């Protein structure tokens, strides 16, 4: 009987302008002047591919995130950029955030099918419902739609999008020049969707793509978010501060899959980690301290106010947080609100200390140490039931990604925890997921 293949990590590189630390742009190791330079992102993508990472990911919102006075914010629309990165790489998956609240299913289905064709089957969609009123106000609305309503719309959005991807059979293009037939009768079909939020006839005007459907990723960890992930997602990006919290989230989400006829291997959970890497632990801590010293308090205060749904302007930075609303009263990112509020309470942090703690990961775990210590942390979470892999968030770019690929990845490979070569061609291959079956030809 053949030996069972050892379980291995999945690793995603989460790329964000000058880096994930909100003061990265001020550090001499970064290149903030290049965040609208295509060659900069091509270099980052090639670095991630050199490390044999499963995928790279670009977050997005439909409002300007943060204050442009104090941070290198803004930049490319992600699907446009990923199309350019597709021709600069060969193997690595390409994941973009697109909102279901401020888009239409036909547009999104068409764009991701196109990216999947252009990349040879490497497209992934991080599905979000959008998290703040600034985004709503860029689309003619005074208030952000209510949280549960956003997820209700998202569910119908996914159902429609998947139908559109399947509106072409895999074998639809027969290209019979002699008969003058490009596709057989019935191989391309309307979907005729009539729902609460959408009315879509179809079919899609893009042939079925190499993966059938792009990899479906989700990042919300509220109750609505977890239920949505259990039904639709194939990978989940999540923020957990402690191993115990990671284990609880992992067990909870995996336990929800059975009701949708899914097994635990059909969804991969990737907690975010911002690794601050140094040759020694002291060097790593010193680098973390340098970045903290470069923080602009006004920027961090604005970000923290947004996460907590509470205006903190004018409060003493060295004092505690004020009384906060309950999670049920938050109409933005509920899970991130709870994570930040609990972190502040658990460790009795002042506002200044909380801004410093959140500077590197906005609620994701930040860990400073040697490559060996980073590898140990990842192995522990992986082997003790808190992760199927990790969303790597370099605190500064490009060096933070270089260090992870050149110093941490080889350690993981030596331990048998991560691939040494790509063995598949598509993003689904990298994540060990099957290609969704499409419609089959009707027997004549």
Secondary structure by P-SEA (a helix, b strand, c coil): ccccccbbbbbbbbcccccccccccccccccccccccaaaaaaaaaaaaaacccbbbbbbccccccccccccccccaaaaaaaaaaaacccbbbbbbbbcccccaaaaaaaaaaaaaaaccbbbbbccccccaaaaaaccccccccaaaaaaaaaaaaaaaaaaaaccccccccccccccccccccccccccccccccccccccccccccccccbbbbccccaaaaaaaaccccbbbbbbccaaaaaaaaaaaaaaccccccccccbbbbbbbbccccccaaaaaaaaaaaaaaccaaaaaaaaaaaacccccccccccccccccccccccccaaaaaaaaaaaaaacccaaaaaaaaccccccccccccaaaaaaaaaaaaaacccccccccccccaaaaaaaaaccaaaaaaaccccccccccccccccccccccccccccc
